[in-house]
């Protein structure tokens, strides 16, 4: 039995991955940090990850599991975020979600600011109204905190994104 098999079998009671399912296929949460947590994500069905943290690149952890990762690093500095950050995430997510049986995990270090912000941008790009998407995320992830500057950044992105779709 290989290390991947060992990581994927049993022991779930000892694993706790900081993850909240916003929809049946989109989860938001905190950092993965190690192979055990990556294995827990794989066991939960996660096939794609948007890693918003500047602190840690998940790609080396994900590679042995075949999980596709977009490392989309930004600082949690309460400064406006450029539309390109959201564009990269939305393109990656929509491509992933167009594949059957895929599940997407959007995360940052704590799952409080950057990951909910990216999830908000994605849900808006998928057609949800901003307030409805915020409510949906906050209901399923109460620790989510939508800083005004980040909400304005998402709104600015969505205005351009949705206008280009018309």
C-alpha positions in Angstrom: 0.0 0.0 0.0 1.4 3.4 -1.0 1.4 6.6 1.0 -1.6 7.9 -1.0 -3.6 4.9 -0.1 -2.7 5.2 3.5 -3.7 8.9 3.6 -7.0 8.2 1.9 -8.2 5.3 4.0 -9.7 5.5 7.5 -8.9 7.9 10.3 -11.5 10.5 9.3 -12.4 11.1 12.9 -8.9 12.6 13.4 -9.0 14.8 10.4 -10.6 18.2 10.4 -10.4 20.3 7.3 -11.6 23.9 7.6 -14.2 23.8 4.8 -17.8 24.9 4.4 -19.9 23.8 1.5 -21.6 26.9 0.0 -23.2 24.8 -2.7 -23.1 21.1 -3.4 -20.0 21.6 -5.5 -18.3 24.8 -4.2 -16.7 25.0 -0.7 -14.9 27.8 1.0 -12.3 27.5 3.8 -8.9 28.0 5.3 -5.5 26.7 4.5 -4.7 23.1 3.6 -1.0 23.2 4.8 -0.2 19.5 4.7 -0.8 16.2 2.8 -3.2 14.8 5.4 -5.5 17.8 4.9 -5.2 17.4 1.1 -6.1 13.8 1.4 -9.2 14.8 3.5 -10.2 17.2 0.7 -9.8 14.4 -1.9 -11.9 12.1 0.2 -14.6 14.8 0.4 -14.6 14.8 -3.5 -12.6 18.0 -4.1 -11.1 17.9 -7.6 -10.1 21.6 -8.1 -8.7 24.3 -5.8 -8.5 28.0 -6.0 -5.7 29.0 -3.6 -6.0 32.7 -2.8 -3.3 32.8 -0.1 0.0 34.4 -0.8 1.4 32.6 2.2 1.5 29.0 0.7 1.3 27.4 -2.7 -0.8 24.2 -2.7 0.4 22.9 -6.0 3.1 20.6 -4.6 0.7 19.1 -2.1 -2.0 18.6 -4.8 0.1 17.1 -7.5 0.3 13.5 -6.0 -3.5 13.5 -5.7 -4.2 14.7 -9.2 -6.1 17.8 -7.9 -5.9 20.8 -10.2 -4.9 24.0 -8.4 -5.0 27.6 -9.5 -2.6 29.5 -7.2 -4.2 33.0 -7.3 -2.1 34.7 -4.5 -3.2 38.0 -3.1 -2.4 39.7 0.2 -5.2 40.2 2.8 -4.2 43.8 3.1 -7.6 45.5 2.9 -6.6 47.2 -0.4 -8.7 47.1 -3.6 -8.1 43.9 -5.7 -7.7 44.1 -9.4 -10.4 42.6 -11.7 -7.7 40.2 -13.1 -7.7 38.3 -9.8 -11.4 37.5 -10.1 -11.1 36.9 -13.8 -8.5 34.2 -13.3 -10.5 32.5 -10.6 -13.8 32.6 -12.4 -12.3 31.2 -15.6 -10.7 28.4 -13.7 -13.8 27.7 -11.7 -16.2 27.7 -14.6 -14.0 25.4 -16.6 -13.9 23.0 -13.6 -17.6 23.2 -12.9 -18.4 22.4 -16.5 -16.9 19.0 -16.0 -19.3 16.5 -14.4 -18.6 15.2 -10.9 -16.1 18.0 -10.0 -16.0 19.9 -6.7 -14.2 23.1 -6.1 -12.6 24.3 -2.9 -11.8 28.1 -2.7 -9.5 28.9 0.2 -7.1 31.3 1.8 -5.2 31.1 5.1 -8.2 31.4 7.4 -11.2 31.4 5.1 -12.5 34.7 6.4 -11.7 37.4 3.7 -10.0 36.3 0.5 -11.8 33.0 -0.1 -15.3 34.4 0.6 -14.4 37.3 -1.6 -13.4 35.0 -4.5 -16.5 32.9 -3.9 -18.6 36.0 -4.1 -17.1 36.9 -7.4 -17.7 33.4 -8.8 -21.3 33.3 -7.6 -21.9 36.7 -9.1 -20.4 35.6 -12.4 -22.7 32.5 -12.3 -25.7 34.8 -12.1 -26.4 35.3 -8.4 -27.2 38.7 -7.1 -24.5 40.1 -4.9 -26.7 40.3 -1.7 -28.0 36.8 -2.3 -24.6 35.4 -2.8 -23.3 37.1 0.3 -26.2 35.8 2.4 -25.6 32.3 1.0 -21.9 32.3 1.9 -22.5 33.8 5.3 -25.2 31.3 6.1 -22.9 28.4 5.4 -19.7 30.0 6.6 -20.5 32.4 9.5 -16.8 33.3 10.0 -16.8 34.9 6.5 -16.2 38.7 6.8 -17.0 40.8 3.7 -14.8 43.9 4.1 -16.2 46.8 2.2 -13.1 47.3 0.1 -13.3 43.7 -1.0 -17.0 43.8 -1.8 -16.3 47.0 -3.9 -13.5 45.1 -5.7 -15.9 42.2 -6.5 -18.6 44.7 -7.6 -16.2 46.5 -9.9 -15.1 43.1 -11.4 -18.7 41.9 -11.9 -19.8 45.2 -13.6 -17.1 44.7 -16.3 -17.6 40.9 -16.5 -21.3 41.0 -16.8 -21.2 43.9 -19.3 -18.8 41.9 -21.5 -21.2 39.0 -21.5 -24.1 41.1 -23.0 
